[in-house]
Amino acid sequence: MSFLPRLFLRPSLTSLAGPSRIPIPINLSSSFSTSSICSVKQKLKSHSGSKKRFFANANGMFKRAQTGKSHLNTAFSTGRINRLAKSVYVSKTQGRRIKKMLPYA
């Protein structure tokens, strides 16, 4: 590219500084913008499957339904089926994962 005149070369977005010629990026957003770009915070999406299955209470814990009650339970005792009808709280490990999936719960 040495044979082209300097007029036809594209101006770069980096300025060369010092004797080592390390490129330093120029911040164009601060010179043209009057508002900060970082002030807008994006909304987080809730996991739609978790919304239907877990319910938060005031303490921040989550309740869930127990599995094994819908079908193939004819061999279960009546007491076991009644026990499965109750809801239970999720464990601490599951709670951390669900908290990420449901940020506004």
Secondary structure, DSSP 4 states (H G I P E B T S, - for coil): -TTS-GGGSPPPSEEEETTTTEEEE--HHHHH-SS-GGGPPPPPPPPHHHHHH-EE-TTS-EEEEPSS-SSS-TTS-HHHHHHHTSEEEPPHHHHHHHHHH-TT-
